[in-house]
Amino acid sequence: MYLIYVDESGDVGMVRSPTQYFVLSGLVIHEMKWNTLLESIISFRKYLRVRYGLKLREEIHAADFIRNPSDLKRIGKSIRLRILRDVIDFEASLPDVNIINIVVDKLGKPDTFDVFETAWQTLIQEFHNTLIYKNFSGNKNTDYGMLFVDQTDEKRLRDLSRRMIRYNPVSIGSGYGQSAITTLIEDAVHRNSLHSYFIQLSDVNAYFLSQKLSPCGYVKKKGGNNYFNRLDPILCKFLSSNDPQGIIWR
């Protein structure tokens, strides 16, 4: 079974929204690799503790690292950005890890456009398709998958995923066909990112994808708008023929 840990960046609003883009980033690992990856993350977090003084229990939340560090003010802002860069580089070095990225560009869309449903429907569909076509690293057999997500609109996501399992029309040529999601197991598991190292990694990925598209002044000044590109070795580039990094745009 493949597990996908998903976090978001931006907001789903269409009216007076502060962001043009809504991003979902999902870190995909196989259950057989889960314990090994957890041990690697713990070792990496111990390294961050020794080098930068970041405690293992302290959450890596990228936006707060930059804008609202709270207790982490004891670590200089430039060092906090360096920690986030180190997180990216750590992930890029991991074997058998894949990242799916979805971007909804709200520019030019009507006020009634459903950003939340469009983004999550696309992510679930791409996760399913990749499982069906056995395109994840190490996947030799058709396998199943589970969603683990940071705290989001639980009811909306549950209703959406249950509907897609039963009825999922997809565009085929000039018409539509039925392609029910057959690989998804159970409803999404909602986790507080404070208690999930895996979701914290996805948080960093989603944040720097957003910063690649629309960077804040400080991140751009320090070159952090290019950090997402450092994930290149583990991006699911095969997902899109229109984007060199495999980002799915909606």
HUFENNOR-V462751 format. One record per residue. N is the residue number from 0. RES is the residue in one small letter. PSI is psi in degrees with one decimal (NA if undefined). OMEGA is omega in whole degrees, 0 to 359 (999 if undefined). D_CENTER is the distance of its C-alpha to the mean C-alpha in Angstrom with 1 decimal. Layout:
# HUFENNOR-V462751
n:N res:RES psi:PSI omega:OMEGA d_center:D_CENTER
n:N res:RES psi:PSI omega:OMEGA d_center:D_CENTER
This chain:
# HUFENNOR-V462751
n:0 res:m psi:140.3 omega:176 d_center:18.4
n:1 res:y psi:137.9 omega:180 d_center:14.7
n:2 res:l psi:133.3 omega:177 d_center:12.2
n:3 res:i psi:123.4 omega:180 d_center:8.6
n:4 res:y psi:119.6 omega:191 d_center:6.8
n:5 res:v psi:136.8 omega:170 d_center:4.4
n:6 res:d psi:166.3 omega:187 d_center:4.7
n:7 res:e psi:163.1 omega:173 d_center:6.3
n:8 res:s psi:141.1 omega:185 d_center:8.7
n:9 res:g psi:-173.8 omega:179 d_center:12.1
n:10 res:d psi:163.6 omega:185 d_center:14.3
n:11 res:v psi:4.4 omega:181 d_center:15.4
n:12 res:g psi:150.8 omega:177 d_center:19.0
n:13 res:m psi:-23.9 omega:183 d_center:21.2
n:14 res:v psi:122.9 omega:181 d_center:24.3
n:15 res:r psi:35.6 omega:178 d_center:24.6
n:16 res:s psi:140.7 omega:178 d_center:20.9
n:17 res:p psi:-7.3 omega:184 d_center:20.3
n:18 res:t psi:142.2 omega:176 d_center:17.3
n:19 res:q psi:-28.3 omega:187 d_center:17.6
n:20 res:y psi:144.1 omega:169 d_center:13.9
n:21 res:f psi:128.3 omega:188 d_center:11.3
n:22 res:v psi:137.7 omega:167 d_center:7.7
n:23 res:l psi:134.4 omega:175 d_center:4.8
n:24 res:s psi:128.3 omega:183 d_center:1.7
n:25 res:g psi:125.7 omega:176 d_center:3.2
n:26 res:l psi:121.8 omega:186 d_center:5.8
n:27 res:v psi:128.8 omega:176 d_center:9.1
n:28 res:i psi:156.3 omega:176 d_center:12.5
n:29 res:h psi:147.1 omega:181 d_center:15.9
n:30 res:e psi:-31.9 omega:181 d_center:17.8
n:31 res:m psi:-19.4 omega:180 d_center:20.5
n:32 res:k psi:-2.8 omega:190 d_center:18.5
n:33 res:w psi:-49.7 omega:182 d_center:17.1
n:34 res:n psi:-40.4 omega:179 d_center:20.1
n:35 res:t psi:-42.9 omega:180 d_center:20.4
n:36 res:l psi:-39.9 omega:178 d_center:16.8
n:37 res:l psi:-44.6 omega:179 d_center:17.4
n:38 res:e psi:-36.2 omega:177 d_center:20.7
n:39 res:s psi:-41.0 omega:180 d_center:19.2
n:40 res:i psi:-43.4 omega:180 d_center:16.8
n:41 res:i psi:-42.2 omega:177 d_center:19.9
n:42 res:s psi:-40.4 omega:178 d_center:22.0
n:43 res:f psi:-41.8 omega:179 d_center:19.7
n:44 res:r psi:-34.5 omega:176 d_center:19.7
n:45 res:k psi:-37.3 omega:176 d_center:23.5
n:46 res:y psi:-43.6 omega:179 d_center:23.6
n:47 res:l psi:-34.3 omega:178 d_center:21.9
n:48 res:r psi:-45.1 omega:181 d_center:24.4
n:49 res:v psi:-43.6 omega:187 d_center:27.3
n:50 res:r psi:-39.2 omega:188 d_center:26.5
n:51 res:y psi:-8.8 omega:182 d_center:25.1
n:52 res:g psi:16.8 omega:178 d_center:26.1
n:53 res:l psi:117.3 omega:184 d_center:22.7
n:54 res:k psi:152.6 omega:182 d_center:23.4
n:55 res:l psi:-31.6 omega:183 d_center:21.5
n:56 res:r psi:-8.5 omega:182 d_center:21.3
n:57 res:e psi:134.1 omega:185 d_center:20.0
n:58 res:e psi:137.0 omega:170 d_center:16.4
n:59 res:i psi:101.2 omega:178 d_center:14.3
n:60 res:h psi:107.5 omega:195 d_center:12.9
n:61 res:a psi:-47.2 omega:183 d_center:12.6
n:62 res:a psi:-42.2 omega:179 d_center:14.2
n:63 res:d psi:-33.0 omega:176 d_center:16.9
n:64 res:f psi:-38.1 omega:184 d_center:17.6
n:65 res:i psi:-44.6 omega:191 d_center:18.7
n:66 res:r psi:-33.2 omega:189 d_center:20.2
n:67 res:n psi:69.0 omega:189 d_center:21.2
n:68 res:p psi:-16.9 omega:179 d_center:21.6
n:69 res:s psi:-122.1 omega:182 d_center:24.2
n:70 res:d psi:-21.5 omega:182 d_center:25.6
n:71 res:l psi:5.6 omega:174 d_center:23.7
n:72 res:k psi:-21.1 omega:179 d_center:26.1
n:73 res:r psi:-19.1 omega:177 d_center:28.2
n:74 res:i psi:126.7 omega:183 d_center:25.8
n:75 res:g psi:151.0 omega:184 d_center:26.4
n:76 res:k psi:-42.8 omega:180 d_center:23.8
n:77 res:s psi:-32.8 omega:178 d_center:23.9
n:78 res:i psi:-38.2 omega:177 d_center:23.4
n:79 res:r psi:-39.3 omega:177 d_center:20.4
n:80 res:l psi:-37.2 omega:177 d_center:18.9
n:81 res:r psi:-37.8 omega:176 d_center:20.1
n:82 res:i psi:-44.5 omega:180 d_center:18.4
n:83 res:l psi:-37.9 omega:176 d_center:15.0
n:84 res:r psi:-40.4 omega:178 d_center:16.1
n:85 res:d psi:-36.5 omega:177 d_center:17.2
n:86 res:v psi:-46.6 omega:178 d_center:13.9
n:87 res:i psi:-47.2 omega:182 d_center:12.5
n:88 res:d psi:-36.6 omega:176 d_center:15.7
n:89 res:f psi:-48.5 omega:180 d_center:15.7
n:90 res:e psi:-43.7 omega:184 d_center:12.5
n:91 res:a psi:-20.8 omega:181 d_center:14.0
n:92 res:s psi:-5.8 omega:187 d_center:17.1
n:93 res:l psi:136.7 omega:175 d_center:15.9
n:94 res:p psi:153.8 omega:173 d_center:17.4
n:95 res:d psi:35.2 omega:175 d_center:16.1
n:96 res:v psi:139.8 omega:180 d_center:12.4
n:97 res:n psi:150.0 omega:178 d_center:10.3
n:98 res:i psi:126.9 omega:174 d_center:7.0
n:99 res:i psi:133.9 omega:181 d_center:6.6
n:100 res:n psi:132.4 omega:178 d_center:6.1
n:101 res:i psi:133.4 omega:176 d_center:8.1
n:102 res:v psi:126.4 omega:171 d_center:10.4
n:103 res:v psi:119.3 omega:177 d_center:13.2
n:104 res:d psi:113.4 omega:185 d_center:16.2
n:105 res:k psi:-11.3 omega:183 d_center:18.5
n:106 res:l psi:127.5 omega:176 d_center:21.4
n:107 res:g psi:-1.6 omega:180 d_center:24.4
n:108 res:k psi:152.2 omega:181 d_center:23.1
n:109 res:p psi:159.3 omega:181 d_center:25.5
n:110 res:d psi:-23.5 omega:183 d_center:25.2
n:111 res:t psi:-2.6 omega:182 d_center:24.8
n:112 res:f psi:132.7 omega:183 d_center:21.7
n:113 res:d psi:95.4 omega:182 d_center:19.2
n:114 res:v psi:-46.3 omega:183 d_center:15.8
n:115 res:f psi:-53.5 omega:184 d_center:14.2
n:116 res:e psi:-40.5 omega:180 d_center:15.7
n:117 res:t psi:-46.6 omega:182 d_center:15.1
n:118 res:a psi:-49.8 omega:184 d_center:11.3
n:119 res:w psi:-36.8 omega:177 d_center:11.1
n:120 res:q psi:-41.9 omega:179 d_center:14.0
n:121 res:t psi:-44.5 omega:180 d_center:12.6
n:122 res:l psi:-45.9 omega:180 d_center:9.5
n:123 res:i psi:-42.2 omega:180 d_center:12.1
n:124 res:q psi:-44.6 omega:181 d_center:14.6
n:125 res:e psi:-37.0 omega:176 d_center:12.8
n:126 res:f psi:-46.8 omega:178 d_center:11.9
n:127 res:h psi:-49.2 omega:182 d_center:15.5
n:128 res:n psi:-41.0 omega:182 d_center:16.9
n:129 res:t psi:-35.5 omega:175 d_center:15.5
n:130 res:l psi:-43.8 omega:181 d_center:17.0
n:131 res:i psi:-42.6 omega:183 d_center:20.2
n:132 res:y psi:5.6 omega:172 d_center:20.7
n:133 res:k psi:43.2 omega:185 d_center:19.9
n:134 res:n psi:-6.9 omega:176 d_center:17.8
n:135 res:f psi:153.4 omega:180 d_center:15.5
n:136 res:s psi:129.9 omega:176 d_center:17.1
n:137 res:g psi:1.6 omega:184 d_center:20.1
n:138 res:n psi:110.3 omega:179 d_center:20.1
n:139 res:k psi:-14.7 omega:182 d_center:23.7
n:140 res:n psi:152.6 omega:174 d_center:24.1
n:141 res:t psi:128.0 omega:188 d_center:22.6
n:142 res:d psi:175.8 omega:180 d_center:20.4
n:143 res:y psi:170.9 omega:183 d_center:18.8
n:144 res:g psi:157.6 omega:175 d_center:15.4
n:145 res:m psi:145.4 omega:178 d_center:14.1
n:146 res:l psi:131.5 omega:170 d_center:11.3
n:147 res:f psi:122.8 omega:189 d_center:10.5
n:148 res:v psi:151.8 omega:170 d_center:9.1
n:149 res:d psi:160.8 omega:185 d_center:9.9
n:150 res:q psi:115.4 omega:180 d_center:13.1
n:151 res:t psi:-161.5 omega:180 d_center:13.1
n:152 res:d psi:92.6 omega:189 d_center:16.0
n:153 res:e psi:-44.1 omega:182 d_center:16.8
n:154 res:k psi:-44.7 omega:181 d_center:19.7
n:155 res:r psi:-42.4 omega:180 d_center:18.3
n:156 res:l psi:-40.2 omega:178 d_center:15.4
n:157 res:r psi:-47.2 omega:180 d_center:18.1
n:158 res:d psi:-41.9 omega:181 d_center:20.5
n:159 res:l psi:-49.7 omega:184 d_center:18.3
n:160 res:s psi:-37.7 omega:178 d_center:17.3
n:161 res:r psi:-37.9 omega:178 d_center:20.9
n:162 res:r psi:-41.4 omega:181 d_center:22.2
n:163 res:m psi:-28.6 omega:177 d_center:20.2
n:164 res:i psi:-30.5 omega:183 d_center:21.6
n:165 res:r psi:-39.1 omega:185 d_center:25.1
n:166 res:y psi:113.1 omega:185 d_center:25.1
n:167 res:n psi:80.3 omega:179 d_center:22.7
n:168 res:p psi:134.7 omega:178 d_center:24.6
n:169 res:v psi:151.8 omega:180 d_center:23.2
n:170 res:s psi:128.1 omega:177 d_center:25.0
n:171 res:i psi:109.3 omega:183 d_center:27.4
n:172 res:g psi:-123.9 omega:180 d_center:29.7
n:173 res:s psi:3.4 omega:182 d_center:31.5
n:174 res:g psi:-155.0 omega:181 d_center:30.8
n:175 res:y psi:150.0 omega:175 d_center:28.5
n:176 res:g psi:170.2 omega:182 d_center:28.2
n:177 res:q psi:127.4 omega:180 d_center:26.9
n:178 res:s psi:72.1 omega:182 d_center:23.9
n:179 res:a psi:143.7 omega:179 d_center:23.1
n:180 res:i psi:108.4 omega:185 d_center:20.0
n:181 res:t psi:-6.0 omega:187 d_center:21.8
n:182 res:t psi:-9.8 omega:186 d_center:19.2
n:183 res:l psi:129.7 omega:180 d_center:17.4
n:184 res:i psi:124.1 omega:175 d_center:19.0
n:185 res:e psi:172.5 omega:174 d_center:19.5
n:186 res:d psi:161.0 omega:177 d_center:17.7
n:187 res:a psi:140.5 omega:176 d_center:14.3
n:188 res:v psi:118.7 omega:182 d_center:14.8
n:189 res:h psi:127.5 omega:183 d_center:14.0
n:190 res:r psi:145.4 omega:169 d_center:13.9
n:191 res:n psi:122.0 omega:185 d_center:14.8
n:192 res:s psi:-22.9 omega:177 d_center:12.4
n:193 res:l psi:-30.4 omega:186 d_center:15.7
n:194 res:h psi:14.2 omega:180 d_center:16.5
n:195 res:s psi:107.8 omega:176 d_center:13.5
n:196 res:y psi:-33.5 omega:183 d_center:13.0
n:197 res:f psi:-44.3 omega:179 d_center:10.1
n:198 res:i psi:-32.4 omega:176 d_center:8.1
n:199 res:q psi:-37.0 omega:175 d_center:9.6
n:200 res:l psi:-44.3 omega:179 d_center:8.2
n:201 res:s psi:-33.5 omega:176 d_center:4.4
n:202 res:d psi:-45.9 omega:180 d_center:6.5
n:203 res:v psi:-41.4 omega:181 d_center:8.2
n:204 res:n psi:-45.2 omega:180 d_center:6.0
n:205 res:a psi:-41.1 omega:181 d_center:5.2
n:206 res:y psi:-45.6 omega:184 d_center:8.8
n:207 res:f psi:-20.0 omega:168 d_center:10.3
n:208 res:l psi:-43.3 omega:176 d_center:9.2
n:209 res:s psi:-40.1 omega:180 d_center:10.9
n:210 res:q psi:-26.0 omega:174 d_center:13.6
n:211 res:k psi:-38.2 omega:184 d_center:14.2
n:212 res:l psi:-39.0 omega:184 d_center:15.0
n:213 res:s psi:77.9 omega:187 d_center:16.9
n:214 res:p psi:147.5 omega:171 d_center:17.5
n:215 res:c psi:164.7 omega:186 d_center:19.6
n:216 res:g psi:-45.6 omega:184 d_center:23.0
n:217 res:y psi:-46.4 omega:181 d_center:22.5
n:218 res:v psi:-41.7 omega:179 d_center:19.4
n:219 res:k psi:-42.3 omega:180 d_center:21.0
n:220 res:k psi:-36.6 omega:183 d_center:24.3
n:221 res:k psi:1.7 omega:179 d_center:22.9
n:222 res:g psi:7.1 omega:182 d_center:21.1
n:223 res:g psi:-14.8 omega:177 d_center:17.6
n:224 res:n psi:-12.1 omega:177 d_center:16.7
n:225 res:n psi:-0.6 omega:184 d_center:16.8
n:226 res:y psi:-36.6 omega:181 d_center:14.6
n:227 res:f psi:-34.6 omega:182 d_center:11.6
n:228 res:n psi:-21.2 omega:180 d_center:14.3
n:229 res:r psi:-13.4 omega:177 d_center:14.9
n:230 res:l psi:1.9 omega:188 d_center:12.0
n:231 res:d psi:-41.2 omega:184 d_center:14.1
n:232 res:p psi:-21.8 omega:185 d_center:15.4
n:233 res:i psi:11.5 omega:177 d_center:12.4
n:234 res:l psi:143.7 omega:176 d_center:10.8
n:235 res:c psi:76.9 omega:185 d_center:11.8
n:236 res:k psi:-24.3 omega:182 d_center:14.4
n:237 res:f psi:-10.2 omega:183 d_center:16.5
n:238 res:l psi:-22.3 omega:183 d_center:14.5
n:239 res:s psi:130.8 omega:174 d_center:16.2
n:240 res:s psi:-8.2 omega:183 d_center:19.8
n:241 res:n psi:-11.7 omega:181 d_center:19.5
n:242 res:d psi:124.6 omega:185 d_center:16.8
n:243 res:p psi:-18.5 omega:178 d_center:17.5
n:244 res:q psi:8.3 omega:177 d_center:13.9
n:245 res:g psi:12.9 omega:180 d_center:13.1
n:246 res:i psi:132.6 omega:176 d_center:11.1
n:247 res:i psi:123.0 omega:181 d_center:12.2
n:248 res:w psi:138.9 omega:176 d_center:14.0
n:249 res:r psi:NA omega:999 d_center:15.6
